[in-house]
Amino acid sequence: MDDLDRAIADSEARGFVKVLTVPGKDTILGVTIVGTHAADLLAEYVLAMRHGLGLNKVLSTIHTYPTLAEANKYAAGEWKRAHQPKRLLEWVRKYHDWKRG
């Protein structure tokens, strides 16, 4: 929450969003949100879980700026960075280095 411009502007930059997923997948099993307006932020995850949408869908959703709802997108982005296919990305980097000479 302390990275959100809206939370900083409102002096409410305390708290966190934690998402539990299926190992190796973006399927949302549960969410814990601590902070101001946590119940409002939870609605997006409830909708995603109800309709089988994963964190990649949350990440690709447009979140207006500046709002606290950006916390959901930040959490999805952190999940995405933590689950990058490192071996594949390393292979692609080596391939591009080779192609460039």
C-alpha positions in Angstrom: 0.0 0.0 0.0 2.9 2.4 0.7 3.7 2.5 -3.1 0.2 3.7 -4.1 0.0 7.4 -4.9 -3.6 7.6 -3.7 -2.8 6.0 -0.4 0.1 8.4 0.1 -2.1 11.4 -0.8 -4.8 10.2 1.6 -2.2 9.5 4.4 -3.4 5.9 4.4 -0.3 4.2 3.1 -0.4 1.3 5.6 -1.3 -2.3 4.9 -0.8 -5.0 2.3 -2.5 -7.3 -0.3 -1.5 -11.0 -0.2 -2.9 -13.5 -2.7 -2.8 -17.2 -2.4 -2.6 -19.1 -5.7 -2.4 -22.6 -7.0 1.3 -23.6 -7.2 2.6 -22.8 -10.7 -0.7 -21.2 -11.8 -2.4 -17.8 -11.5 -5.6 -19.3 -10.1 -6.7 -17.4 -7.0 -7.4 -19.5 -4.0 -7.8 -16.7 -1.4 -6.8 -13.1 -0.6 -5.9 -11.2 2.5 -6.1 -7.4 2.5 -5.1 -5.3 5.4 -5.6 -1.6 5.3 -8.1 1.2 4.7 -10.9 0.3 2.3 -9.8 -3.4 2.3 -13.4 -4.5 1.8 -13.7 -2.3 -1.4 -10.5 -3.8 -2.8 -11.6 -7.4 -2.1 -14.6 -7.2 -4.5 -12.3 -7.5 -7.5 -10.8 -10.7 -6.2 -14.3 -12.1 -5.3 -15.4 -11.5 -8.9 -12.2 -13.1 -10.3 -12.6 -16.1 -8.1 -16.3 -16.5 -8.9 -15.6 -16.5 -12.6 -12.3 -18.4 -12.7 -10.2 -15.4 -13.7 -6.6 -15.6 -12.6 -4.0 -13.0 -11.7 -3.0 -12.5 -15.3 -6.5 -11.2 -16.0 -6.4 -8.9 -12.9 -3.0 -7.6 -14.2 -4.4 -6.9 -17.7 -7.4 -5.0 -16.4 -7.3 -1.2 -16.6 -7.2 0.3 -13.1 -7.9 4.0 -13.0 -5.2 6.3 -11.5 -4.9 7.3 -8.7 -7.1 4.8 -6.9 -6.5 2.3 -4.1 -7.7 -0.4 -6.6 -4.2 -0.2 -8.1 -3.1 -2.3 -5.2 -4.8 -5.3 -6.8 -2.8 -4.7 -10.0 0.4 -4.2 -8.1 -0.1 -7.5 -6.3 -0.8 -9.3 -9.6 2.4 -7.7 -11.1 4.4 -8.9 -8.2 3.1 -12.4 -8.7 3.9 -12.2 -12.4 7.5 -11.1 -11.7 8.0 -13.9 -9.1 6.7 -16.5 -11.6 8.7 -15.5 -14.7 9.9 -18.5 -16.8 13.6 -17.8 -16.0 15.0 -20.6 -18.0 13.0 -19.6 -21.1 13.9 -15.9 -20.7 17.6 -16.8 -20.3 17.4 -18.9 -23.5 15.7 -16.0 -25.4 18.4 -13.6 -24.2 21.2 -15.9 -25.4 19.5 -16.5 -28.7 19.1 -12.7 -29.3 22.8 -12.1 -28.3 23.8 -14.8 -30.8 21.6 -13.4 -33.6 23.1 -9.9 -33.0 26.6 -11.3 -33.3 
